[in-house]
Amino acid sequence: MPSTNEAEGLLDRLEQIYPDAHCALVHDSAWQLLVATILSAQCTDKRVNLVCETLFQRLSGPQAMAAADLGEVEGLVRSTGFYRNKARHLIGCAQQLLAMHGGQVPDRLEELVQLPGVGRKTANVVLGNIFDIPGMVVDTHVKRLSYRFGWTDQSDPQRIEKELSLLLPPTRWTQCAHTLIAHGRSCCKAPVPYCSNCPVIELCPRIGVHKSR
């Protein structure tokens, strides 16, 4: 495993290459980002943004979502995939926010993960991007790149989150995910990375032994 200095050195280079890396889910509030992140499972950010534009016009907040008809919500989010589960989660999440948090999205991971449809990844997205509370987001890009960089040998997202949180200081957790996602989308792709075009190839410890993760 690399040292913290080595990992930060690689991250420094990537942040220079992707200085504008940020959360691609369009949002104006904690509620909107929470909804968008729930919908982003197995769906592109571009599609989610399109769906949310209409969704938030029709159902503007937790109160409206909590009282919405399940069939209507299913229709609004259908194109994001797994729409039945997502619609049920959105309504349940809104109802629980009203019942337990006064309609406000909580700023504690332990409370966020108790909401329907909210796992650690979604909770960390909200914490880091809304409340400026460090959260190590492990999505498919972060999982793939952290393995290829030799930052972890784990395959379980929660174990990867733990190892990356030990490897990097909390001040870097939120931006780390944005940066790795940007690099994963542009170069370090699945299943085959574009190593010949990689701007940090000399810092990659697993050249020639990449696996399809």
N, C-alpha and C positions, 0 to 999 in steps of 0.2 A: 504494500500500500504506500502511496506517496505521502510525504510530509505535508503539513499545513502550508508551509512556505511554497512547496512545489505546486500544490493545488491552487493556491492563490495566484501564483505566477502565471499559470495557464488561464485562470479566470480573468486576470488583469488584461492579458492579451486579447481575449475574446471580448471583453467590455470595450476595448479600444476599437475593435472591428465592428461591433454592434452597439454604438453609443446610444442609439435611440430605442433599444429593446425595451418593451413595456407590455403591459397587459393588453392583449388585442381585443378583449371583450368590452364592447362599448357599454358604459354605465354612468349613471348620474347619482347613484346612491348605493348604500350597502345592500338594500333589498334587490336592486336591479343586478348587481354583480353576483349576489347569491343565486338568483334565478338563472342568470346566464351561465354560471359555472355548473349548476345542476344539469342544464340542457346540453352543455358541451361534451358530456360523456359520449364517446363514439360518434362525435359530430365535429365538423369544422367550425372554427370561430366565425368565419364569414357567414355560414348558414345560420348560426346562432344569432348573430347580430341582425340579420334580416328578419328572423322570426321574432326576436324581442322587440323590434321596432313596432310591429303590429300588436304584439302581445301587450306591451305597456300602454299602448293607446286604448286598448279595450279594457285591460285590467291593470290599473295604474299602481296599485300598492297591495300590501298584505290583506287589507280589509276586503278589497274587491276580489282578490284571489280566493280568500277563505270562503266567500259566499258564492263562488262561481260554480256553474254546472260542470260536472266532470267531462261530459261529452263535448262541451264547448272548448274546454282547455285542451282536450285531446286533439281537436281539430286545429287549434291554433299552433300546437307544437308538433304536429304529426311529422313534418319534414325533417325533424331532428333525429328521428329514429327512436325506438323503444318508447314511443309516445305515451302508451298507456301507463307504464310505470312512472314516467317523468311527470305526467299530468297529475297522477295520484300523489306523488311526492310534493309537487308544488302546492297543491291545495292543503295537504297535511302539514307542510312546513309553515304556510301562512296561518293556519288555524293554531298551531302550537306557538308561533310567535305572539299571536294575540292573547292566547290563554296564559302564557308563562312569562312573556317578556314585554308586555304592553305594546306589542306591534313593532318593537325595535329589534334589529339584528344584534345579538349579543357580541361582545368583544373578547370572549373567552373560548378557547378551543374546546374545553370540556362541555360547554353548553351548546356550541355550534354542532358538534358531532351527535348530539341527541336529537337534532331536527331530522325529520324524514328526508331521505335522499342526500344527506350531507355526510361525507366521509372526511378523512383527514386532509385529503388533497383540496377539496372544496373549502374546508374550514381555513386552511393555510392561505389559500388565494384571498379570501375575504380579510383575514387578519393582516396580511402583509400589504395589501393594496388599498384597504379602506382605513384601517386603524393604525398603520405603521408599526404593527407588532410583528417581529420577525417570525416568518413561517417558511419552512422548507417544503416547497411544492414538488411532489414527485408525480409527474405525468409520464406519458410514454416516451417523450423526448428526453426528459431528465433521466429516466431509468436507463435508456439506451446509451446516452452519452457518458453518464457516470460510470457505467460498466466499461465502455470502450476506453475511457481515460484512466481506468484502473483505480477509480475512487471507491469502488465497492465490488464485491463478488456476489452480492445478494441478488435475488430475483423478486423477493417480496417487497412491495412499495413501502410498507411501514419500517422494515429493517433497513432499507436504503435510506429512508428519511433519517433514521437514527444515526447511521454511519456518516452521512453527509453533514448532519448537525454537529457531530463530533469533529469532523475534519475541518469545517469552515466556521469562522466566527459568526455569531448571530447577525451582525451588521451586514453580512453579505448574503444571507439566506434568500430574501425576497428577490433581489436583483439577479442572483445566480440562476434562478429558474427562468426568468425572462431571457437571459443571455443564452443559456443552453438551448432553450426552445428556438431562439432565432438561428443559432448555428445548426441545430438539428433540421430545421426546415429548409435552410439554404444549402447545406453542404453535407453534414453528417447524417445522411438519410438512412431509412430502413427500406429494404434489408441490406442494401449495399451502399456504403458511404462513398462520396466523391473525394477519395483521398488525394488524387492527383491535383485537385483544385483547392485543397485545404490550406488555409493560411497559417495554421498552427501545427502542421504535420510534424515538424521537428520536435514538438513537445508531447506528441502522442506516444504513450508507452506501449501501445499494442498494435503497431503498424504490422500489417500482414497476418494478424491473428484475430481480426475482428470476427465476431459471431453475430448472427442475426438476432439481435435483441432489441 
